[in-house]
């Protein structure tokens, strides 16, 4: 991933809830532009993601967990609920 893309998709603030609490995401893609709102906080705004196809599959991914307040590698329990996808 190019450095400019990585910088664009790195959250600008920490807004995730404690382990055991549900997080709420609103993820918006308009063309190749991404905006993410996490628990009511805008953490990524209008990031450019070149090469994203206009159509295709959606996927959910987990990058790890926290242990004693520090990020650790998977495996970790991940659950999803109330997923809605709307074409803009």
KOLDRENFI-629297 format. One record per residue (C-alpha): residue number from 1; residue in three letters; z, y, x. Coordinates in nm, 3 decimals, always signed. Layout:
<rs>
R   i  aa      c3      c2      c1
R NUM Ala       Z       Y       X
...
</rs>
This chain:
<rs>
R   i  aa      c3      c2      c1
R   1 Unk  +0.000  +0.000  +0.000
R   2 Unk  -0.096  +0.337  +0.153
R   3 Unk  +0.193  +0.564  +0.251
R   4 Unk  +0.089  +0.831  -0.001
R   5 Unk  +0.097  +0.578  -0.285
R   6 Unk  +0.432  +0.435  -0.170
R   7 Unk  +0.579  +0.786  -0.158
R   8 Unk  +0.444  +0.862  -0.505
R   9 Unk  +0.596  +0.555  -0.666
R  10 Unk  +0.935  +0.578  -0.493
R  11 Unk  +1.187  +0.691  -0.759
R  12 Unk  +1.303  +1.049  -0.703
R  13 Unk  +1.658  +0.973  -0.819
R  14 Unk  +1.885  +0.680  -0.894
R  15 Unk  +1.921  +0.628  -1.267
R  16 Unk  +1.983  +0.255  -1.304
R  17 Unk  +2.292  +0.135  -1.484
R  18 Unk  +2.561  -0.094  -1.346
R  19 Unk  +2.506  -0.468  -1.323
R  20 Unk  +2.552  -0.626  -1.665
R  21 Unk  +2.430  -0.317  -1.854
R  22 Unk  +2.082  -0.283  -2.004
R  23 Unk  +1.837  -0.037  -1.851
R  24 Unk  +1.575  +0.134  -2.066
R  25 Unk  +1.232  +0.215  -1.921
R  26 Unk  +0.947  +0.420  -2.062
R  27 Unk  +0.641  +0.357  -1.845
R  28 Unk  +0.328  +0.562  -1.910
R  29 Unk  -0.011  +0.505  -1.746
R  30 Unk  -0.285  +0.758  -1.816
R  31 Unk  -0.589  +0.658  -1.615
R  32 Unk  -0.456  +0.606  -1.264
R  33 Unk  -0.146  +0.825  -1.317
R  34 Unk  +0.202  +0.675  -1.360
R  35 Unk  +0.518  +0.832  -1.507
R  36 Unk  +0.846  +0.640  -1.538
R  37 Unk  +1.154  +0.744  -1.736
R  38 Unk  +1.460  +0.529  -1.661
R  39 Unk  +1.761  +0.563  -1.890
R  40 Unk  +1.642  +0.907  -2.000
R  41 Unk  +1.584  +1.033  -1.642
R  42 Unk  +1.230  +1.100  -1.517
R  43 Unk  +1.227  +0.908  -1.187
R  44 Unk  +0.850  +0.900  -1.117
R  45 Unk  +0.616  +1.169  -1.244
R  46 Unk  +0.237  +1.164  -1.247
R  47 Unk  +0.205  +0.939  -0.940
R  48 Unk  -0.153  +0.854  -0.842
R  49 Unk  -0.225  +0.479  -0.827
R  50 Unk  -0.585  +0.445  -0.707
R  51 Unk  -0.774  +0.130  -0.798
R  52 Unk  -0.577  +0.041  -1.113
R  53 Unk  -0.818  -0.119  -1.360
R  54 Unk  -0.851  +0.040  -1.704
R  55 Unk  -0.780  -0.295  -1.873
R  56 Unk  -0.605  -0.614  -1.777
R  57 Unk  -0.284  -0.811  -1.799
R  58 Unk  +0.065  -0.668  -1.795
R  59 Unk  +0.327  -0.825  -1.571
R  60 Unk  +0.701  -0.786  -1.523
R  61 Unk  +0.847  -0.813  -1.174
R  62 Unk  +1.195  -0.821  -1.024
R  63 Unk  +1.256  -0.698  -0.668
R  64 Unk  +1.615  -0.808  -0.612
R  65 Unk  +1.972  -0.747  -0.716
R  66 Unk  +2.282  -0.561  -0.606
R  67 Unk  +2.575  -0.735  -0.439
R  68 Unk  +2.887  -0.530  -0.369
R  69 Unk  +2.685  -0.217  -0.445
R  70 Unk  +2.408  -0.304  -0.197
R  71 Unk  +2.060  -0.436  -0.275
R  72 Unk  +2.018  -0.805  -0.197
R  73 Unk  +1.717  -1.034  -0.223
R  74 Unk  +1.648  -1.252  -0.528
R  75 Unk  +1.733  -1.487  -0.692
R  76 Unk  +1.918  -1.298  -0.961
R  77 Unk  +1.935  -1.317  -1.338
R  78 Unk  +1.676  -1.093  -1.502
R  79 Unk  +1.635  -1.053  -1.877
R  80 Unk  +1.390  -0.846  -2.081
R  81 Unk  +1.414  -0.739  -2.443
R  82 Unk  +1.239  -0.515  -2.695
R  83 Unk  +0.913  -0.480  -2.503
R  84 Unk  +0.651  -0.270  -2.680
R  85 Unk  +0.305  -0.182  -2.549
R  86 Unk  +0.105  +0.098  -2.706
R  87 Unk  -0.246  +0.212  -2.616
R  88 Unk  -0.259  +0.589  -2.567
</rs>
